[in-house]
Amino acid sequence: MARVTRFTVTADIVTDITSSLSIEDILAGVVKRSTDALEVWECDVYEYAAESGSVTCSASYALEEDPTAAGWVGSSMAIADQPAFVLALHEGRMVAIHLDDPGLSARDRERMEAWGERSCLFVPIVVRDEVIGCLELVEKRYTRVFSPRDRQLAATLAALTAMAIQNSLLYAEVKELAITDGPTGLYNHRYFYERLIQDVARAARYDLPVSLLMIDIDDFKAFNDRAGHRGGDALLQSLGELLLRETRQRIDLVARYGGDELAIIMPSTGEEQPSPGARAVAERIRRRVEADDLGTGREPPVVTISVGVAGVPQDADSADGLVEQADRALYLAKQRGKNRVEAALSRRDVDGAA
């Protein structure tokens, strides 16, 4: 390959890394550029999970699409019975294997024959002195002897891949900090509103319900005065943990709305349906807080909550309107004695009363 091509491919990958925060796009570019630069049949990037002894394919590119490899990206496999993989990942060194090598292990031979591979080069991907994955270069057309120059370029490409992954991890950490409330570990007010706007828009588009629970700790100021601000923060954290346990993972969103007020967005859930509906969930949470007393161990319980429930489309048709209605319902729960759940007075009920 021309010298300029080998030089420019690394420059192109660096440009990709610095201009994109999508790790999927970056890795897709890495495997394609690596295939072109080293003139091999295929290039794959694998992420390594040491605790399970498995690798997951994160990106793959081949000169010709193999129908049998459909869905390979995202799939995982154990490496315990693949000596070449084990050497590269456990010892952190480059490993080349060839199908016509009489000393090739039976396991590696079986794998190569199954995939029609003639030569493979495994290049560890190292981040902070830890092997986190592997770049695999595959040749199916002939036995490929990887020259020192090939290996040097492969090592450079693996280092650039490590840089891309490290940048992605750092970006994910920064992004998580930007959307997380420190004392509770829940999502913060800004991210709550972003998600609520999205969920309300999606509900309108697909004619689905979405419910909002606004939750307030009863007499929180008095508790803070007794326990101090650290005690108050610990109480908020305990309540946040309880809410996460009582809601659907990866579906509902639990956030700190502000002060001692927390909020739960429940997509595809109405006040009563599906079972359990939003009001039933709110009542279950209220009872659980009352019973657990969030770890204070006091008799009678000194920690209770009030909850306001509102939903789209019956109570509002916008994110702001939904928050307003849920807040009104919460205020009603406070007025009626606290430690209770109240639902918003729907627009239909208001119109009927008028």
ZIFEN-V662268 format. One record per helix or strand of 2 or more residues. SS is the DSSP state (hx for helix, st for strand). FROM is the first residue (numbers start at 1). TO is the last residue. If there is no record, write none. Layout:
{{SS FROM TO} {SS FROM TO}}
This chain:
{{hx 3 19} {hx 23 38} {st 42 49} {st 54 62} {hx 67 69} {st 76 78} {hx 83 91} {st 95 98} {hx 106 115} {st 119 127} {st 130 139} {hx 148 178} {hx 189 206} {st 210 217} {hx 220 246} {st 253 258} {st 261 267} {hx 278 295} {st 305 312} {hx 319 335} {st 341 343} {hx 347 353}}
